[in-house]
Amino acid sequence: MEFRKKSLMVEFVLLQFMSLFLVSMSRRTVPSINWVLKETSYTRLCSTKKIITVNGQFPGPALHLYKGDILRVNVYNGGKYNVTLHWHGVKQPRNPWSDGPEYITQCPIKPGANFTYEIILSTEEGTLWWHAHSDWSRATVHGAIFVYPKLGTTYPFPKPHSEVPIILGSWYKGDVMLNIKTALATGAEPNMSDALTINGQPGDLYPCSKQVMNEEMFLKVAHHKLRVVGLDGAYIKPIKTNYILITPGQTMDVLLTADQSSNSYYMAARAFAGITYDNTTTTAIVQYNGNYTSPATPSFPNLPDYNDTNAVTNFIKKFKALANKDYPIDVPKTIDTHLTITISMNTLPCVYSNTSLCEGPNNTMLSASLNNISFVQPDMDILQAYYRKIGGVFMPNFPMEPSYVFNYTADEMPDNVLNPKKGTKARILKYNSTVEIVLQGTNVLQSAEDHPVHLHGYSFYLVGRGSGNFNNKTDPKGYNLVDPPEVNMVGVPKKGWAAIRFRADNPGVWFMHCHLERHSSWGMATVLIVENGGTRLTSMKRPPRQLNPC
C-alpha cells in the first residue's frame, strides 16, 4: 500500500477486519449484483490449492453502500459445498429471511442453486463485512462492506484522503472443510491455521511470500500513531493508540496520518491468547511514495505480548459512543427481561464403542455451550419453523439463567459442569421489550481464550465488563449508561463477564454465537426470537417467493 505524500490522513477499515477509510458520497438507488461461488486455485506458503471464492476473488468483492441503501445480491453456488452468506453487522430490519446463518434463517444454497439476498441498511455507518455462514467456508468467502454517510452529511472527523481495507484472516494448507469435519467426528481440536494473513497474504515472515477465524489479534504500524473512530458500524469517541486489539468478526475504522519520513514501514499482526492458537506473525508494508532509498528491512513494530491481558483491557475500556446530538444513543435504563448466560468449553462422552477413536481430553469429544446447553443444528431452518408454526424443530425454552450456580472462574471446577445437555433451544422475547444479558465466562476446561460473542439482527450497548464472577448487587452500579459503545460483538473474558443492553424492536429469528469458528461448531450458540409488534411495520416481512429447500 502506498501513500502519495506526507501528512495524508488514511482510514484503515479493520475487519478482523480493519479498513483505512475514504469519502462520503450521495445516496443512490443500488442496482442488483450477481455473485458466483466457485472453486479457484490460489498459491500460498509454497503450495497451490483450490478454495471457494466469490467471483474468483480472495478476499471477496467489497460492497460500497450508503446509509439507508437497499441492495439485492443474487448468489449462484457453482462450488461443491452447501453455502449461505451473512451480512455481518447489518441489522436487516424486519428481514431475517436474508440474514444468512445456515439452518437458522435459511436452508443452504446447494451446489447448482441460487438465492437472492436483500440487504437492508438502516442506522449503520462505517465498516461492516460479509462472510459465508455455513461450516468453515468463511475462511475464504468474505469481504468488506463500506457504509458511507448519507448525501448532505459527512464524517464526525476530517475527511480522509484515501481508504484501504485491511482484512485479517487465516490460511490453511489443507482442506478447511475437511479440517472441521474430521475434528467434529473425532472430538479433537481442529488443526490450527498454517499462517495468519493480511488481505489474503501471509507476509514476508513466512516461506515463499513477499479475517480471522479463531484468534483475537494485535495490530500495529511501525512509528505511526493510530486513531480508532468507528466500531462495528457506529462511531465512537476517537481513541489515540499505538496498537489495535481486534476480535474475530469485529470491524473498526482507524485513521492513520502519513506524517513520518518517506520510507517503508511494517504493519504487523499476531494473536492474543492465553495459549496461542497460531503463534505466527503476519505482515504488510506501508510504503510512502517519493524518491528515496528503501531500507533492506523496513522498521518493525513492537507488538504486545501474546498473553498481555493488560494491553487488551486498557484498549477495550476506552470504547465510548459519540453520544451527541448528531449521533444520539438510547440506552435502556429500565429492563423488562434479564438473562444471565454462562459460556463454557465442555466435553461429551465418546460416541464410539472404541473410545480411543475420540481425541478429546481423556478420550472424550470436545464441546461447548451456553447455559450448559450445547446447540444442535436442526435439519430445517428455525425461521421457517417459527413463521409457519412447524413443530419439532426447536424448543422455545432456552434457560434465562444457569441451571447450576458455581464459582464460574475458579481454578478447579466441579465434575458435573463438564458435560452439557444437547438441544436446539431458543428464547422468545416480546416486541419492544428492553433486554439485559450478562454473559459470564467460565473456566471449565481452563479455556485458553476470551469469547467474541455476536448477536445477529441487532447492535447493543456494552454497558459493563469485568473480571471474576458477576455480582448482580454491586457490578451494575459501575455500568456506563451515559456513552457505552453500540456494537454487535462483545469480547467476554474467559474468567470474567460482560453486560449488554438493547431494545427488542427488530422482529425475527436471530442467531447469537461465539465468533471463534470452532467454538460455534461445538455448540456455543443459541437463538433469540423477537415476536411481532401489533402492526405491519412492526412485524416480520413476508418470506421471499423463492426459499431454498432443505
C-alpha positions as CSV (number, residue, x, y, z in Angstrom):
1,M,0.0,0.0,0.0
2,E,1.4,3.4,-1.0
3,F,0.8,6.9,0.3
4,R,1.5,9.8,-2.1
5,K,2.7,12.4,0.3
6,K,3.3,13.1,4.0
7,S,0.5,14.1,6.3
8,L,-2.2,12.3,4.3
9,M,-4.9,11.0,6.5
10,V,-5.8,7.5,5.6
11,E,-8.7,5.4,7.0
12,F,-7.9,1.8,7.6
13,V,-11.1,-0.3,7.8
14,L,-10.1,-3.1,10.1
15,L,-12.2,-6.2,9.7
16,Q,-10.8,-8.9,11.9
17,F,-11.3,-6.9,9.8
18,M,-9.9,-3.4,9.6
19,S,-10.1,-0.5,7.0
20,L,-8.3,2.8,6.1
21,F,-11.5,5.0,5.2
22,L,-12.2,7.4,2.4
23,V,-15.2,9.6,1.4
24,S,-18.9,10.2,1.8
25,M,-21.0,10.3,-1.4
26,S,-24.6,10.8,-2.3
27,R,-27.3,8.2,-1.7
28,R,-28.3,6.3,-4.8
29,T,-30.6,3.6,-6.0
30,V,-28.4,0.5,-5.9
31,P,-28.7,-1.9,-8.8
32,S,-28.7,-5.6,-8.1
33,I,-25.4,-7.5,-8.4
34,N,-24.6,-11.1,-9.3
35,W,-22.1,-13.3,-7.4
36,V,-20.9,-16.7,-8.3
37,L,-19.4,-19.0,-5.8
38,K,-16.7,-21.2,-7.4
39,E,-13.5,-23.0,-6.8
40,T,-10.4,-21.0,-7.7
41,S,-6.7,-22.0,-7.4
42,Y,-4.6,-19.9,-5.1
43,T,-0.9,-20.3,-4.1
44,R,0.3,-19.6,-0.6
45,L,3.1,-20.9,1.5
46,C,4.8,-22.7,-1.4
47,S,1.7,-24.8,-2.3
48,T,-1.4,-24.4,-4.5
49,K,-4.9,-25.5,-3.7
50,K,-8.4,-24.8,-4.8
51,I,-10.5,-22.6,-2.4
52,I,-14.1,-21.4,-2.5
53,T,-14.3,-17.8,-3.7
54,V,-16.9,-15.2,-4.8
55,N,-16.3,-14.3,-8.5
56,G,-12.8,-15.8,-8.2
57,Q,-11.6,-13.2,-5.7
58,F,-9.9,-13.8,-2.4
59,P,-10.7,-11.8,-0.3
60,G,-14.1,-11.4,-1.9
61,P,-15.5,-8.3,-3.5
62,A,-16.2,-5.2,-1.4
63,L,-19.6,-3.6,-1.2
64,H,-19.7,0.2,-1.3
65,L,-23.1,1.5,0.0
66,Y,-24.6,4.5,1.7
67,K,-26.6,4.7,4.9
68,G,-30.1,3.5,4.3
69,D,-29.4,1.8,1.0
70,I,-31.1,-1.5,-0.1
71,L,-29.1,-3.9,-2.3
72,R,-30.1,-7.2,-3.7
73,V,-27.3,-9.8,-4.3
74,N,-28.1,-12.8,-6.4
75,V,-25.8,-15.7,-5.4
76,Y,-25.2,-18.7,-7.6
77,N,-23.4,-21.6,-6.0
78,G,-21.1,-23.1,-8.5
79,G,-19.0,-24.8,-5.8
80,K,-19.2,-28.3,-4.3
81,Y,-20.4,-27.4,-0.8
82,N,-23.6,-26.0,0.6
83,V,-23.3,-22.3,1.4
84,T,-25.1,-19.3,2.9
85,L,-23.9,-15.7,3.2
86,H,-24.3,-13.4,6.2
87,W,-24.1,-9.6,6.2
88,H,-22.4,-9.1,9.5
89,G,-23.5,-6.1,11.4
90,V,-26.4,-5.3,9.1
91,K,-29.5,-5.2,11.3
92,Q,-31.8,-6.2,8.4
93,P,-34.9,-4.6,10.0
94,R,-37.9,-6.9,9.8
95,N,-36.0,-9.1,7.3
96,P,-34.4,-12.1,8.9
97,W,-35.0,-14.0,5.7
98,S,-31.8,-12.5,4.3
99,D,-29.7,-12.7,7.4
100,G,-28.0,-15.9,6.3
101,P,-26.9,-18.3,9.1
102,E,-27.4,-21.9,7.8
103,Y,-30.4,-23.7,9.3
104,I,-31.2,-20.7,11.5
105,T,-32.8,-18.3,9.0
106,Q,-32.4,-20.3,5.8
107,C,-31.7,-23.6,4.3
108,P,-28.4,-23.6,2.4
109,I,-27.8,-22.8,-1.2
110,K,-27.0,-26.2,-2.6
111,P,-24.5,-26.6,-5.5
112,G,-26.2,-25.5,-8.7
113,A,-28.8,-23.5,-6.9
114,N,-29.1,-19.7,-6.3
115,F,-30.7,-17.3,-3.8
116,T,-31.2,-13.6,-3.8
117,Y,-30.3,-11.7,-0.6
118,E,-31.9,-8.4,0.2
119,I,-29.5,-6.3,2.2
120,I,-31.4,-3.5,4.1
121,L,-29.3,-0.9,5.8
122,S,-30.8,1.3,8.5
123,T,-28.7,3.1,11.1
124,E,-25.3,1.5,10.2
125,E,-22.5,3.8,9.2
126,G,-18.9,2.8,8.9
127,T,-17.3,-0.5,8.1
128,L,-19.0,-3.9,8.3
129,W,-18.4,-7.1,6.5
130,W,-20.0,-10.1,4.8
131,H,-19.0,-13.8,5.1
132,A,-20.1,-17.3,4.5
133,H,-22.2,-18.7,7.4
134,S,-22.0,-22.4,6.7
135,D,-19.4,-24.7,8.1
136,W,-15.9,-23.2,7.8
137,S,-16.3,-21.8,4.3
138,R,-15.9,-18.3,5.9
139,A,-12.1,-18.9,5.8
140,T,-12.1,-17.8,2.1
141,V,-15.6,-16.5,1.5
142,H,-15.6,-13.0,3.0
143,G,-15.2,-9.3,2.1
144,A,-15.8,-5.7,3.3
145,I,-18.9,-3.6,3.4
146,F,-18.3,0.1,3.4
147,V,-21.3,2.2,4.5
148,Y,-20.8,5.9,3.8
149,P,-22.7,8.8,5.3
150,K,-25.9,10.0,3.6
151,L,-25.8,12.7,1.0
152,G,-25.5,16.1,2.7
153,T,-23.8,14.7,5.8
154,T,-20.1,13.9,6.4
155,Y,-17.9,12.1,8.9
156,P,-17.6,13.4,12.5
157,F,-13.8,13.7,11.8
158,P,-11.8,15.3,9.0
159,K,-12.4,13.6,5.7
160,P,-9.6,11.1,4.9
161,H,-7.7,11.3,1.7
162,S,-7.9,7.6,0.9
163,E,-9.3,4.3,2.1
164,V,-7.6,0.9,2.5
165,P,-9.3,-2.3,3.7
166,I,-7.2,-4.4,6.0
167,I,-8.7,-7.9,6.4
168,L,-7.0,-10.1,9.0
169,G,-7.5,-13.8,8.3
170,S,-6.1,-17.3,8.4
171,W,-4.7,-19.6,5.8
172,Y,-4.9,-23.4,5.9
173,K,-2.7,-25.5,3.6
174,G,-5.2,-28.4,3.9
175,D,-8.9,-28.5,3.1
176,V,-10.5,-26.3,5.7
177,M,-13.9,-28.0,5.3
178,L,-12.3,-31.4,5.9
179,N,-10.5,-30.0,8.9
180,I,-13.6,-29.2,10.8
181,K,-15.4,-32.3,9.6
182,T,-12.6,-34.5,10.9
183,A,-12.4,-32.6,14.2
184,L,-16.2,-33.0,14.8
185,A,-16.0,-36.7,14.1
186,T,-13.1,-37.3,16.5
187,G,-14.0,-34.7,19.1
188,A,-10.5,-33.2,18.8
189,E,-9.2,-29.7,18.3
190,P,-9.2,-28.8,14.6
191,N,-5.8,-28.4,13.0
192,M,-4.5,-24.8,13.6
193,S,-4.0,-22.5,10.7
194,D,-0.7,-22.5,8.9
195,A,-0.5,-18.7,8.7
196,L,-2.2,-15.5,9.6
197,T,-2.9,-13.2,6.7
198,I,-3.4,-9.6,5.8
199,N,-5.7,-9.2,2.8
200,G,-5.2,-12.8,2.0
201,Q,-1.4,-12.7,2.1
202,P,0.7,-14.2,4.9
203,G,3.5,-11.6,4.5
204,D,7.2,-12.0,4.2
205,L,8.0,-13.6,7.5
206,Y,6.5,-16.8,6.0
207,P,8.2,-19.0,3.4
208,C,7.5,-18.3,-0.3
209,S,5.9,-14.9,0.5
210,K,6.9,-11.4,-0.4
211,Q,-10.4,-12.1,8.8
212,V,-9.6,-14.1,11.4
213,M,-11.4,-17.3,12.2
214,N,-10.0,-18.4,15.6
215,E,-7.8,-15.7,17.1
216,E,-8.0,-12.2,18.6
217,M,-5.3,-10.1,17.1
218,F,-3.0,-7.3,18.0
219,L,-2.1,-5.0,15.1
220,K,0.5,-2.2,14.9
221,V,2.2,0.0,12.3
222,A,5.8,0.9,13.0
223,H,6.4,4.5,14.1
224,H,2.8,5.6,13.4
225,K,0.0,6.5,15.7
226,L,-3.5,5.2,15.1
227,R,-6.8,6.8,15.8
228,V,-9.8,4.5,16.2
229,V,-13.0,6.4,15.2
230,G,-15.5,3.6,14.5
231,L,-16.5,0.2,15.8
232,D,-19.0,-2.3,14.3
233,G,-20.6,0.3,12.0
234,A,-21.0,3.1,14.6
235,Y,-18.8,6.0,15.5
236,I,-17.0,6.2,18.9
237,K,-15.1,8.9,20.7
238,P,-11.7,8.9,19.0
239,I,-9.0,6.7,20.6
240,K,-5.4,7.6,20.0
241,T,-3.3,4.4,20.3
242,N,-0.1,2.7,19.3
243,Y,-1.8,-0.7,18.6
244,I,-5.2,-2.3,17.9
245,L,-6.8,-5.3,19.5
246,I,-9.5,-6.8,17.3
247,T,-11.6,-9.9,17.7
248,P,-12.9,-12.4,15.1
249,G,-16.0,-10.8,13.5
250,Q,-15.2,-7.2,14.7
251,T,-14.8,-4.2,12.4
252,M,-13.0,-0.9,13.1
253,D,-12.5,2.4,11.4
254,V,-8.9,3.5,12.0
255,L,-7.3,6.7,10.9
256,L,-3.5,6.8,10.1
257,T,-1.7,10.1,9.4
258,A,1.2,9.5,7.0
259,D,3.4,12.1,8.7
260,Q,6.7,10.2,9.0
261,S,9.8,10.3,6.9
262,S,9.3,9.0,3.4
263,N,10.1,5.3,3.8
264,S,8.7,1.8,4.2
265,Y,7.2,0.6,7.4
266,Y,5.9,-2.8,8.5
267,M,2.3,-3.3,9.6
268,A,2.2,-6.5,11.7
269,A,-0.4,-8.6,13.5
270,R,-0.3,-11.6,15.7
271,A,-2.7,-13.5,18.0
272,F,-3.6,-12.7,21.6
273,A,-4.4,-15.9,23.6
274,G,-3.6,-17.4,26.9
275,I,-2.5,-20.5,24.9
276,T,-1.6,-19.3,21.5
277,Y,-3.6,-21.0,18.8
278,D,-1.5,-19.6,15.9
279,N,1.7,-18.1,17.2
280,T,2.9,-16.7,13.9
281,T,3.1,-13.0,12.8
282,T,1.6,-11.7,9.6
283,T,2.9,-8.6,7.9
284,A,2.2,-6.0,5.2
285,I,4.3,-2.9,4.2
286,V,3.1,0.7,4.4
287,Q,5.1,2.4,1.7
288,Y,5.4,6.1,1.1
289,N,5.7,7.4,-2.5
290,G,8.6,9.6,-3.5
291,N,12.3,9.5,-4.3
292,Y,14.1,7.7,-1.5
293,T,16.2,4.6,-0.9
294,S,14.1,2.0,0.8
295,P,15.9,0.1,3.6
296,A,16.7,-3.6,3.2
297,T,14.4,-4.2,6.1
298,P,11.6,-1.8,7.0
299,S,11.1,-0.7,10.6
300,F,9.2,-3.3,12.5
301,P,6.6,-2.5,15.2
302,N,6.9,-3.8,18.8
303,L,3.7,-5.7,19.3
304,P,2.2,-6.5,22.7
305,D,3.0,-10.0,24.0
306,Y,0.7,-12.9,23.1
307,N,-0.7,-13.0,26.7
308,D,-0.7,-9.3,27.5
309,T,-4.2,-9.1,29.2
310,N,-3.4,-5.6,30.4
311,A,-3.0,-4.4,26.8
312,V,-6.4,-5.9,26.0
313,T,-8.2,-4.4,29.0
314,N,-6.6,-1.0,28.5
315,F,-7.6,-0.8,24.9
316,I,-11.2,-2.1,25.3
317,K,-12.1,0.2,28.3
318,K,-11.6,3.2,26.0
319,F,-14.6,2.4,23.8
320,K,-17.2,5.1,24.3
321,A,-20.1,6.2,21.9
322,L,-20.0,9.7,20.5
323,A,-23.4,10.2,22.1
324,N,-24.0,13.7,20.8
325,K,-26.9,15.5,19.1
326,D,-25.8,14.3,15.6
327,Y,-25.2,10.7,16.8
328,P,-27.6,10.1,19.7
329,I,-27.9,6.9,21.6
330,D,-30.8,5.4,23.5
331,V,-29.5,3.1,26.3
332,P,-32.4,1.3,28.1
333,K,-32.4,2.5,31.7
334,T,-35.1,0.1,32.9
335,I,-35.1,-3.5,32.0
336,D,-38.0,-5.8,31.2
337,T,-36.1,-9.1,30.6
338,H,-32.9,-10.2,32.3
339,L,-30.8,-13.1,31.1
340,T,-27.6,-14.5,32.5
341,I,-25.8,-16.8,30.2
342,T,-22.7,-18.8,31.1
343,I,-20.1,-19.5,28.4
344,S,-18.3,-22.8,28.7
345,M,-15.9,-25.2,27.0
346,N,-17.1,-28.8,27.6
347,T,-16.7,-32.4,26.8
348,L,-19.2,-35.1,25.7
349,P,-18.8,-38.8,26.1
350,C,-17.3,-40.6,23.1
351,V,-19.9,-41.8,20.7
352,Y,-17.9,-44.9,19.6
353,S,-17.6,-48.2,21.4
354,N,-13.9,-47.9,20.9
355,T,-13.2,-44.8,22.9
356,S,-9.7,-44.5,21.5
357,L,-11.3,-43.1,18.4
358,C,-12.2,-40.0,20.4
359,E,-9.3,-37.5,20.6
360,G,-10.7,-35.0,23.2
361,P,-9.5,-34.9,26.8
362,N,-9.5,-38.5,28.3
363,N,-11.0,-39.9,25.1
364,T,-14.0,-37.7,25.2
365,M,-15.3,-35.3,22.5
366,L,-14.8,-31.5,22.8
367,S,-18.0,-29.5,23.0
368,A,-19.1,-26.0,24.0
369,S,-22.3,-24.5,25.5
370,L,-24.3,-21.5,26.6
371,N,-26.0,-22.1,30.0
372,N,-24.9,-25.7,29.7
373,I,-26.9,-26.2,26.5
374,S,-24.8,-27.3,23.5
375,F,-26.6,-26.1,20.4
376,V,-27.6,-28.7,17.9
377,Q,-28.1,-27.5,14.3
378,P,-31.6,-28.6,13.1
379,D,-32.5,-30.2,9.8
380,M,-34.6,-27.3,8.7
381,D,-34.2,-23.6,9.4
382,I,-35.7,-22.3,12.6
383,L,-37.1,-19.2,10.9
384,Q,-39.4,-21.2,8.7
385,A,-40.4,-23.4,11.6
386,Y,-41.3,-20.4,13.7
387,Y,-43.1,-18.5,10.9
388,R,-45.1,-21.5,9.7
389,K,-45.6,-23.0,13.2
390,I,-43.9,-26.3,12.3
391,G,-43.3,-28.3,15.5
392,G,-40.3,-30.5,16.4
393,V,-37.6,-28.2,15.0
394,F,-36.7,-26.2,18.1
395,M,-37.8,-25.7,21.7
396,P,-38.5,-22.2,23.0
397,N,-37.1,-22.9,26.5
398,F,-33.5,-21.7,26.4
399,P,-32.9,-21.0,30.1
400,M,-32.8,-17.4,31.3
401,E,-30.2,-18.2,33.8
402,P,-27.7,-21.1,34.5
403,S,-29.4,-24.2,35.9
404,Y,-26.5,-24.7,38.2
405,V,-24.6,-21.9,40.1
406,F,-21.0,-22.5,40.9
407,N,-17.8,-20.5,41.1
408,Y,-17.5,-19.9,37.4
409,T,-14.0,-18.5,37.4
410,A,-12.3,-20.8,40.0
411,D,-9.1,-22.7,39.1
412,E,-10.8,-26.0,40.0
413,M,-14.2,-26.9,38.5
414,P,-16.8,-29.5,39.8
415,D,-17.0,-32.6,37.6
416,N,-20.8,-32.1,37.0
417,V,-20.2,-29.0,34.8
418,L,-18.1,-30.8,32.2
419,N,-20.9,-32.4,30.2
420,P,-23.6,-30.1,28.8
421,K,-27.0,-31.1,27.6
422,K,-27.6,-31.0,23.8
423,G,-30.5,-29.3,22.3
424,T,-31.9,-26.8,19.8
425,K,-33.3,-24.2,22.1
426,A,-34.4,-20.6,21.6
427,R,-35.6,-17.8,23.9
428,I,-38.6,-15.7,22.8
429,L,-38.6,-12.0,23.6
430,K,-41.6,-9.7,23.5
431,Y,-41.5,-7.0,20.8
432,N,-40.1,-3.6,22.1
433,S,-39.1,-5.1,25.5
434,T,-35.9,-3.9,27.0
435,V,-33.3,-6.6,27.5
436,E,-30.2,-7.1,29.5
437,I,-27.9,-10.0,29.0
438,V,-25.0,-10.8,31.3
439,L,-22.5,-13.0,29.6
440,Q,-20.4,-14.9,32.1
441,G,-17.2,-16.6,31.1
442,T,-16.3,-19.8,32.9
443,N,-13.0,-21.6,33.5
444,V,-14.5,-25.0,32.6
445,L,-11.6,-27.0,30.8
446,Q,-9.5,-23.9,31.6
447,S,-10.4,-22.2,28.4
448,A,-7.5,-20.5,26.7
449,E,-9.3,-17.6,25.0
450,D,-11.9,-14.9,25.5
451,H,-15.1,-15.4,23.7
452,P,-16.2,-12.9,21.0
453,V,-20.0,-13.1,21.1
454,H,-22.0,-11.9,18.1
455,L,-25.8,-11.2,18.0
456,H,-27.4,-11.1,14.6
457,G,-30.1,-8.5,13.8
458,Y,-29.0,-6.0,16.5
459,S,-26.4,-3.6,17.7
460,F,-26.4,-3.5,21.5
461,Y,-24.8,-1.3,24.2
462,L,-21.9,-2.7,26.0
463,V,-22.7,-1.2,29.5
464,G,-20.2,-3.2,31.6
465,R,-17.3,-5.6,31.6
466,G,-15.2,-7.0,34.4
467,S,-13.2,-9.9,35.8
468,G,-14.4,-12.7,38.1
469,N,-18.0,-13.7,38.8
470,F,-20.7,-11.1,38.0
471,N,-22.2,-9.7,41.2
472,N,-25.8,-8.5,40.5
473,K,-25.8,-6.2,43.5
474,T,-22.6,-4.3,43.1
475,D,-21.5,-4.6,39.4
476,P,-24.5,-2.8,37.9
477,K,-23.5,0.3,39.9
478,G,-20.5,0.6,37.7
479,Y,-22.4,0.4,34.4
480,N,-21.8,3.0,31.8
481,L,-25.3,4.2,30.9
482,V,-24.1,7.6,29.5
483,D,-22.0,6.8,26.5
484,P,-21.5,3.0,26.2
485,P,-20.3,1.8,22.7
486,E,-23.0,0.5,20.4
487,V,-21.6,-2.8,18.9
488,N,-22.6,-6.1,17.5
489,M,-19.7,-8.0,19.0
490,V,-18.5,-8.3,22.6
491,G,-15.4,-10.0,23.9
492,V,-16.3,-11.9,27.0
493,P,-13.3,-12.5,29.3
494,K,-12.7,-16.2,29.8
495,K,-12.6,-15.5,33.6
496,G,-14.9,-12.5,33.6
497,W,-18.2,-11.1,32.3
498,A,-19.8,-8.6,30.0
499,A,-23.2,-6.9,30.3
500,I,-25.2,-5.7,27.2
501,R,-28.5,-3.9,26.8
502,F,-30.8,-3.4,23.8
503,R,-34.4,-2.9,22.9
504,A,-36.0,-5.9,21.2
505,D,-37.5,-3.8,18.3
506,N,-36.5,-6.0,15.3
507,P,-38.9,-8.9,14.9
508,G,-37.4,-12.1,13.7
509,V,-35.2,-15.1,14.4
510,W,-31.7,-14.0,15.4
511,F,-28.6,-16.2,16.0
512,M,-26.3,-15.5,18.9
513,H,-23.0,-17.3,19.0
514,C,-19.3,-17.2,19.7
515,H,-17.4,-16.0,16.6
516,L,-14.5,-18.3,17.2
517,E,-15.4,-20.7,14.5
518,R,-14.6,-23.9,16.3
519,H,-16.5,-22.9,19.4
520,S,-19.6,-22.2,17.4
521,S,-19.2,-25.5,15.6
522,W,-19.0,-27.2,19.0
523,G,-22.3,-25.7,20.1
524,M,-21.5,-22.3,21.8
525,A,-24.7,-20.7,20.4
526,T,-28.4,-20.1,20.8
527,V,-31.3,-18.3,19.1
528,L,-33.3,-15.2,20.2
529,I,-36.7,-14.9,18.7
530,V,-38.4,-11.4,18.8
531,E,-42.1,-11.5,18.4
532,N,-44.0,-9.3,16.0
533,G,-45.4,-6.0,17.2
534,G,-49.0,-5.0,16.7
535,T,-48.7,-3.5,13.2
536,R,-47.4,-4.5,9.7
537,L,-44.4,-2.2,10.1
538,T,-43.5,-3.8,13.5
539,S,-43.8,-7.3,12.1
540,M,-41.5,-9.5,10.1
541,K,-41.7,-9.1,6.4
542,R,-43.2,-11.9,4.4
543,P,-40.8,-14.6,3.1
544,P,-39.4,-14.2,-0.4
545,R,-41.0,-16.1,-3.1
546,Q,-38.0,-18.4,-3.5
547,L,-36.7,-20.2,-0.5
548,N,-34.1,-22.9,-0.8
549,P,-35.4,-26.4,0.1
550,C,-33.7,-28.2,3.0
